């Protein structure tokens, strides 16, 4: 388990969502992983609490980037790789159940990529809304 979110629902329910970022490409645990965490928490929970463990529902976020300007045409593959790495890092850092993925952070992640000089972000054009049991995950990048 690498990240976890706990939500208390009165009077006695506790919901736990978690990821396994180092085990799976998008970090979303498998059903057996959820069962293992549920069993572990069941053995340690107070008798008055009902614990529900779930894997977050992934919300793939796709990106469309136009007019990418690196220092030279030879640098385009490296700059694209750097942008993808920054976008993945931003999603890992900022992505959380119930919180929007901010378009300003998307733009910032693209802008700080090594070798990026300019770009026109087309998608997402606004904050990506994320539900209370959802988690943003990296989708695809389309270069226009």
C-alpha positions in Angstrom: 0.0 0.0 0.0 1.5 3.4 -1.0 -1.4 5.8 -0.5 -4.6 5.6 1.5 -7.7 7.7 2.2 -10.0 7.2 5.1 -13.5 8.6 5.3 -15.6 8.3 8.4 -19.3 8.1 7.8 -21.2 8.6 11.1 -22.2 6.9 13.2 -19.7 4.0 12.9 -18.6 3.3 9.3 -15.1 3.8 8.1 -14.3 3.6 4.4 -10.7 3.0 3.3 -9.5 3.5 -0.3 -5.9 2.7 -1.1 -3.4 2.3 -3.9 -0.5 0.1 -4.7 1.5 2.4 -6.9 4.7 0.3 -7.0 2.8 -2.9 -7.8 0.5 -1.9 -10.7 0.9 0.6 -13.6 -2.1 2.7 -12.5 -1.8 1.8 -8.8 -5.3 0.4 -8.5 -5.2 -2.7 -6.3 -6.7 -6.0 -7.4 -9.7 -7.7 -5.6 -7.3 -10.0 -3.7 -5.3 -7.0 -2.5 -8.6 -5.4 -1.2 -9.5 -8.6 0.5 -6.1 -8.8 2.2 -6.3 -5.3 3.5 -9.9 -5.8 4.6 -8.9 -8.9 6.6 -5.9 -7.1 8.1 -8.1 -4.2 9.3 -10.9 -6.5 10.5 -8.5 -8.1 12.9 -7.5 -4.7 14.4 -10.7 -2.6 14.3 -12.7 -1.6 17.3 -15.8 -3.7 17.7 -18.0 -0.6 17.3 -16.6 0.3 13.9 -17.6 -1.1 10.5 -14.6 -1.0 8.2 -15.2 -1.1 4.4 -12.1 -1.4 2.2 -12.3 -0.6 -1.5 -10.1 0.0 -4.5 -10.7 3.5 -6.0 -12.4 3.6 -9.3 -9.9 4.8 -11.9 -10.7 7.9 -13.9 -8.3 8.0 -16.9 -7.2 11.5 -17.7 -6.3 12.1 -21.4 -4.3 15.1 -22.5 -4.2 16.8 -25.9 -1.2 19.1 -26.4 -0.8 21.3 -29.5 2.1 23.3 -30.9 4.8 21.8 -28.7 8.0 23.9 -29.1 11.2 22.3 -27.8 14.7 23.7 -28.5 15.1 21.7 -31.7 13.2 19.0 -33.7 15.7 16.5 -32.5 14.7 17.1 -29.0 10.9 16.4 -29.5 11.0 12.7 -28.4 12.9 13.6 -25.2 10.6 16.6 -24.4 7.5 14.5 -25.0 8.9 11.8 -22.6 9.7 14.6 -20.0 6.1 15.9 -20.3 4.6 12.5 -19.8 6.8 11.9 -16.7 5.8 15.3 -15.3 2.1 14.6 -15.9 2.3 11.2 -14.3 4.1 12.7 -11.3 1.5 15.4 -11.0 -1.4 12.9 -11.0 0.4 10.8 -8.3 1.1 13.9 -6.2 -2.2 15.7 -6.6 -4.7 13.0 -7.4 -7.1 12.1 -4.5 -10.6 10.8 -4.2 -13.2 13.6 -4.1 -10.7 16.4 -5.2 -10.6 17.9 -8.6 -7.5 17.5 -10.7 -6.7 21.2 -11.4 -6.1 22.3 -15.0 -3.6 24.9 -13.7 -1.5 22.0 -12.3 -1.7 20.2 -15.6 -0.4 23.3 -17.4 2.3 23.7 -14.8 3.4 20.1 -15.1 3.7 20.5 -18.9 5.6 23.8 -18.5 8.2 22.5 -16.1 9.2 19.5 -18.3 12.8 19.6 -19.3 13.2 21.1 -22.8 9.6 22.4 -23.1 9.6 26.0 -24.4 5.9 26.5 -25.3 2.7 24.5 -25.9 -1.0 25.0 -26.3 -3.0 22.7 -23.9 -6.3 21.6 -25.5 -7.5 19.0 -23.1 -8.4 18.9 -20.3 -9.7 22.4 -20.7 -11.1 22.6 -17.2 -10.6 21.0 -13.8 -11.3 17.2 -13.9 -13.9 16.4 -11.3 -13.2 13.3 -9.3 -15.9 11.5 -7.2 -15.4 10.4 -3.6 -14.5 6.9 -4.5 -12.6 7.7 -7.7 -9.0 8.4 -8.4 -7.4 10.1 -11.5 -4.9 7.9 -13.4 -2.8 8.8 -16.4 -4.6 8.0 -19.7 -3.0 9.1 -23.0 -1.3 12.1 -24.6 -2.3 13.1 -28.1 0.2 15.4 -29.8 -1.4 17.8 -32.3 
